[in-house]
Amino acid sequence: MMKLTEPQIQAFHKTGYHIFGGLLTEVEAERMVQIYMNCLTNHQANHTSQSVQILRQNEDESSLDGAYYQLRCAHLMHPDFDAIIRNERLLDAVESLIGPNLRIVICQGLYKPPYTGGEIDWHQDDYYFRVNKPNAVISCWLTFDDATVDNGCMWVIPGAHKRMVEHEIVSSGKGFHIPNTDESKAIPIELKRGHCMLHHGLMPHRTLTNTTASHRRALAIHYMDAAARPSASRLQEPPENMPLVRGKGIEWNVNEASSI
Ligand SMILES: O=C(O)CCC(=O)C(=O)O
């Protein structure tokens, strides 16, 4: 077991995030880039596929060049993505924070192409997931390219993970954001390729537009305590979208979703 140390756990509770460091080598990160791009091409070619989504678009909506892509449930698209969500070192760290029973809420492969307008504004993951237990969600953000302020790295607000705040629907209609966020204490988390960070489900976070000529590909893996239950809409997901990756989990039946 490679659990976090007690000081690391205390620091996480105080700040709401933890810089894990290297999970993949440079060579492994480059391999994941190739896998990512192949999955994107293959799933886009299949026009009936719901698995590739465009989350944000440049003002010129006819241009796909400005799009920000999501491989929804990336772990189902390639065994190497599936291996990452089950990485023992990563699970040990997550277990240190939310306990030994771990389920995936969603695993998203997120790509900001060069010069994309795809900003993801401030939000809390717990606002989407609505898990029925406090402190039950940890998100891992793993980058396959060097992530910088200029190409859309993660930003957090240390210590701002203590309560849920109101969100509004973003103007495109796809997703929510926190209006009028106080950004005075916000910090960017720049990461080398293959490195990752963890944050609390209530941590307000965002990523900005990629203004550079480089690509920014990352995997956002959202873990939850498998003894808890997510929102009704997530209960309707096919079980393979939300696999148990460690320990024991409560089971539910799709029909329960309508009664919640
Ligand atoms: O990768 C990104 O650009 C944003 C990821 C994110 O905010 C999330 O997964 O909640």
The ligand as a Gaussian input file, in Angstrom:
#p B3LYP/6-31G(d) Opt

LIG

0 1
 O       -9.868000      19.010000     -18.271000
 C      -10.529000      20.049000     -18.223000
 O      -10.331000      20.951000     -19.024000
 C      -11.592000      20.273000     -17.179000
 C      -11.809000      19.131000     -16.266000
 C      -12.830000      19.416000     -15.228000
 O      -13.072000      20.523000     -14.852000
 C      -13.562000      18.316000     -14.609000
 O      -13.300000      17.165000     -14.984000
 O      -14.410000      18.550000     -13.744000

